[in-house]
Amino acid sequence: MTRRKKTRSLADKVQIRTGRRKDYKKWRHENPDQVVSSTRYTQKKRQQRKLQAARKQARQEAGQDIAIHPERQEGEGGEGPEQGGTRD
């Protein structure tokens, strides 16, 4: 007798009539309350998201500040490069 390969796949744990992938997809669509991710998977993903957020926060704090829209100084007199001069 051959041993069955260990798997974490939910598809192998579900006993349906034909066992075909198409039928499993249909069953999964019809029974969303019975299809849940394992706690191990959700904990792993939650931890990955926390680490990703921490790395992003560290990058933002380490970066230099850029004045994208600096405060306009009073008395500049113009609205930009189109100040009524002629190019010759």
Stockholm file with secondary structure:
# STOCKHOLM 1.0

chainA/1-88         MTRRKKTRSLADKVQIRTGRRKDYKKWRHENPDQVVSSTRYTQKKRQQRKLQAARKQARQEAGQDIAIHPERQEGEGGEGPEQGGTRD
#=GR chainA/1-88 SS CCCCCCCCCHHHHCCCSSCCHHHHHHHHHHCTTTCCCCHHHHHHHHHHHHHHHHHHHHHHHHSCCCCSSCCCCTTCCCSSSCSSCCCC
#=GC SS_cons        CCCCCCCCCHHHHCCCSSCCHHHHHHHHHHCTTTCCCCHHHHHHHHHHHHHHHHHHHHHHHHSCCCCSSCCCCTTCCCSSSCSSCCCC
//
